[in-house]
């Protein structure tokens, strides 16, 4: 089977971490990611979903408008943080970052599917919060995990306290004080270790992914730019998925509509034509650094062999 995505495998000696749940490897990972994307400060958390939750938590209730073609964890985090939902007809964000919400004095940018050099410096202002994901299949994968970066030290310091059940951050645990209620949502040492090891491989990984994207773009006549997903629109998607599976090629659907899911419905959102087409036709093909030239050739051949394909985007 030609896999849709690749996940690296590691054997970990847990005795190197002291303590296991929050060793210095977490701080190293925070520093490395922040420096790479051009931010001064970072707060590593249990998951990017919880990062969204934390970034929205302390603001008064607002209506937050997001794409409907999106992972359902996003509206879930928004609702759990106490906000209302509306949806917009945006299908082009997938595989990239997007502004989750603009509070006026700062923005929350969801970059769970993109992690590029100097990205925060290029896309954000000093006071903004940018969220990255380390879900296993993301550009830098781990055993899940997320990170919030900013040049606003006060915001990051407060987030660190909130994600460590309201406790201050002195090096010695016995010197820490509980200053307000929080959550146990910090990243643990194992997550940080795997993320750091994969981060060391990011540049070579992206170099190969860029090569594959250029091959796909040339063959399919597209100009896709994502380094996370390579999506096509195909007619009779179920038929295409079945055909590719029979040929040993794994594919995925990124993503389905969420504004029609009962618990995520919005009273004001009705017809989203681009999203509804995407919901029926979108398909992701294998796209990762471990693909061989022969596998790429096979993928292209089988995609092209399926009749009634529409790869326009």
C-alpha positions in Angstrom: 0.0 0.0 0.0 1.3 3.4 -0.9 0.5 5.4 2.2 -1.2 8.8 2.2 1.2 10.2 4.8 4.4 9.1 6.5 5.1 8.9 10.3 8.6 8.4 11.6 9.3 5.7 14.2 11.4 6.2 17.3 12.7 4.2 20.2 12.9 6.4 23.3 14.9 6.0 26.5 12.6 7.6 29.0 15.3 7.6 31.7 16.9 10.6 30.0 14.0 12.8 31.1 13.8 14.2 34.6 10.9 14.7 35.3 9.2 12.7 32.6 6.3 15.1 32.2 8.1 18.4 31.9 11.9 18.1 31.2 14.1 20.8 29.6 13.5 19.1 26.2 10.1 20.9 26.2 11.8 24.3 26.6 14.3 23.4 23.9 11.5 22.5 21.5 9.8 25.8 22.3 12.9 27.8 21.7 13.7 26.0 18.4 10.3 26.4 16.9 10.0 30.0 18.0 13.3 30.9 16.5 12.5 29.0 13.2 9.3 30.9 12.6 10.6 34.2 13.8 8.9 34.6 17.1 10.4 35.5 20.5 8.2 33.4 22.8 6.4 30.0 22.7 4.1 27.9 24.9 4.0 24.2 24.1 0.7 22.5 24.9 -1.0 19.1 24.8 -2.6 19.6 21.3 -3.3 22.3 18.8 -7.0 21.9 19.6 -6.3 22.9 23.2 -4.1 25.7 21.9 -7.1 27.1 20.1 -9.3 26.7 23.2 -6.7 28.5 25.4 -6.3 31.4 22.9 -10.0 32.0 22.9 -10.8 31.2 26.4 -10.5 34.5 28.3 -12.3 36.7 25.8 -16.0 37.6 26.2 -18.4 35.7 24.0 -18.1 36.6 20.3 -19.2 35.2 17.0 -16.3 33.5 15.3 -16.5 32.8 11.6 -14.5 29.9 10.2 -14.5 27.9 7.0 -17.0 25.0 6.9 -14.4 22.8 5.2 -12.3 22.3 8.3 -11.4 19.6 10.9 -14.3 19.4 13.4 -11.9 19.9 16.3 -11.8 23.6 15.4 -15.6 24.4 15.9 -15.5 22.1 19.0 -12.7 24.2 20.6 -14.5 27.4 19.8 -17.8 26.3 21.3 -16.1 24.9 24.4 -14.3 28.2 24.9 -17.8 29.9 25.0 -18.1 31.5 21.6 -20.8 31.3 18.8 -20.1 30.0 15.3 -20.7 31.2 11.8 -19.2 29.8 8.6 -17.7 31.3 5.5 -17.4 29.8 2.0 -13.6 29.4 2.1 -12.0 26.2 0.7 -8.6 27.7 -0.3 -7.1 27.8 3.2 -6.6 24.0 3.5 -2.9 23.1 3.9 -2.0 26.6 4.9 -2.6 29.0 7.8 -5.6 31.3 8.2 -6.9 33.9 10.6 -9.1 32.1 13.1 -10.3 35.3 14.6 -9.3 39.0 14.8 -10.1 40.4 18.3 -9.1 43.9 17.1 -6.1 44.3 19.3 -4.6 41.0 18.2 -5.3 38.0 15.9 -5.4 34.3 16.5 -3.8 32.5 13.5 -4.4 28.8 13.1 -1.3 27.4 11.4 -1.8 23.7 12.3 -1.1 22.7 8.7 1.8 24.9 7.9 5.2 25.5 9.5 7.7 27.5 7.5 10.8 29.5 8.2 10.1 33.1 9.4 6.4 32.4 9.1 5.4 34.3 12.2 7.6 37.3 11.2 6.0 37.3 7.7 2.3 36.7 8.6 1.7 38.1 12.1 2.1 41.2 14.2 4.0 41.3 17.5 0.8 41.0 19.6 -0.7 38.1 17.6 -0.9 34.5 18.6 0.0 31.8 16.0 -0.8 28.1 16.6 1.1 25.1 15.3 0.2 21.4 15.4 2.4 18.4 16.0 -0.2 15.8 15.2 1.7 12.8 13.8 1.0 13.6 10.1 1.7 17.4 10.3 4.8 19.0 8.8 6.6 18.5 12.2 4.9 15.4 13.7 4.9 14.1 17.3 2.6 12.2 19.6 0.2 15.0 19.1 1.0 18.4 20.7 0.7 22.0 19.8 2.5 25.3 20.3 1.4 29.0 20.5 4.0 31.6 19.5 4.0 35.3 19.8 6.3 38.4 20.4 3.9 39.3 23.3 5.7 38.0 26.4 2.8 38.8 28.7 0.3 36.7 26.7 2.7 33.7 26.4 3.5 33.8 30.2 -0.1 33.8 31.0 -0.8 30.9 28.7 2.0 28.9 30.3 0.4 29.5 33.7 -3.0 28.6 32.4 -1.8 25.4 30.8 0.0 24.3 34.0 -3.1 24.4 36.2 -2.6 28.0 37.2 0.9 27.6 38.6 3.9 30.0 38.3 7.0 28.9 36.4 9.9 28.8 38.7 12.5 26.1 37.9 12.1 24.4 41.3 8.6 23.0 41.6 8.5 23.6 45.3 8.9 27.3 44.7 5.9 27.6 42.4 2.7 29.2 43.5 -0.9 28.7 42.3 -2.1 32.1 41.2 -5.4 31.3 39.5 -7.3 28.2 38.3 -6.0 26.6 35.1 -5.8 23.4 33.2 -3.3 20.6 32.9 -2.6 21.0 29.2 1.2 21.4 28.9 3.2 19.4 26.5 5.1 16.4 28.0 8.7 15.4 27.5 8.0 12.5 25.1 5.9 14.7 22.8 8.7 17.4 22.8 11.4 14.8 22.1 9.6 13.3 19.1 8.7 16.7 17.8 12.3 17.9 18.2 13.7 14.9 16.4 11.3 15.4 13.5 12.0 19.2 13.4 15.7 18.4 12.8 14.5 16.6 9.6 12.1 19.3 8.5 14.3 21.0 5.9 15.2 17.8 4.0 11.6 16.7 4.3 10.3 19.9 2.8 12.9 19.8 0.0 11.5 16.4 -1.1 7.9 17.4 -0.7 8.5 20.5 -2.9 9.9 18.2 -5.6 6.8 16.0 -5.4 4.5 18.9 -5.5 6.1 20.3 -8.7 5.7 16.9 -10.4 2.0 16.8 -9.4 1.4 20.4 -10.4 3.0 19.8 -13.8 1.0 16.6 -14.5 -2.3 17.8 -13.2 -2.0 21.4 -14.4 -2.4 22.9 -11.0 -0.6 25.4 -8.8 -1.0 23.9 -5.4 1.4 25.4 -2.8 0.7 23.4 0.4 3.4 21.3 1.9 1.0 19.3 4.0 -1.8 18.1 1.6 -2.1 17.6 -2.1 -5.8 17.8 -3.0 -7.6 17.2 -6.2 -11.2 17.7 -7.2 -12.6 14.6 -8.8 -16.0 13.7 -10.2 -17.5 10.5 -8.7 -15.1 10.6 -5.8 -16.3 7.4 -4.2 -15.5 5.6 -7.5 -12.0 7.2 -7.6 -11.3 6.3 -4.0 -12.4 2.7 -4.6 -10.2 2.5 -7.8 -7.1 3.8 -6.1 -7.6 1.5 -3.1 -7.8 -1.5 -5.4 -4.5 -0.4 -6.9 -2.9 -0.1 -3.4 -3.0 3.7 -3.2 -4.3 5.2 0.0 -6.1 8.6 -0.2 -8.0 10.8 2.1 -10.7 13.4 2.3 -9.7 16.9 3.6 -12.3 17.9 4.7 -16.0 17.4 5.0 -18.6 20.1 5.8 -19.0 20.8 9.5 -21.8 23.5 9.3 -24.3 20.7 8.7 -23.3 18.7 11.8 -26.0 19.0 14.4 -24.0 20.3 17.3 -22.0 22.6 15.2 -24.8 24.1 13.1 -25.2 27.9 12.9 -28.6 29.6 12.8 -27.3 32.1 10.2 -25.2 29.9 7.9 -27.2 28.5 5.0 -25.8 28.0 1.4 -22.0 27.7 0.9 -21.7 26.7 -2.7 -17.9 26.3 -3.0 -17.8 24.3 0.3 -20.6 22.1 -0.8 -18.8 21.2 -4.1 -15.6 20.6 -2.1 -17.5 18.3 0.2 -18.5 16.1 -2.7 -15.3 16.2 -4.8 -12.2 16.8 -2.7 -9.6 14.1 -2.5 -6.0 14.0 -1.1 -3.4 11.8 -2.8 -0.2 10.4 -1.2 2.2 13.3 -0.5 5.2 12.8 1.8 9.0 12.6 1.7 9.2 8.8 1.7 7.5 8.4 -1.7 9.8 6.9 -4.3 9.9 8.0 -8.0 8.2 4.7 -8.9 5.4 5.3 -6.4 4.9 8.8 -7.7 4.7 7.5 -11.3 2.2 4.8 -10.2 0.0 7.4 -8.4 0.0 9.7 -11.4 -0.8 6.9 -13.8 -3.8 5.6 -11.7 -5.2 9.0 -11.1 -5.0 9.8 -14.8 -6.6 6.5 -15.7 -9.8 7.2 -13.8 -12.4 8.6 -16.1 -14.5 11.7 -15.3 -11.7 13.3 -13.3 -11.8 17.1 -12.8 -8.5 18.3 -11.3 -9.2 22.0 -11.8 -9.0 24.0 -8.6 
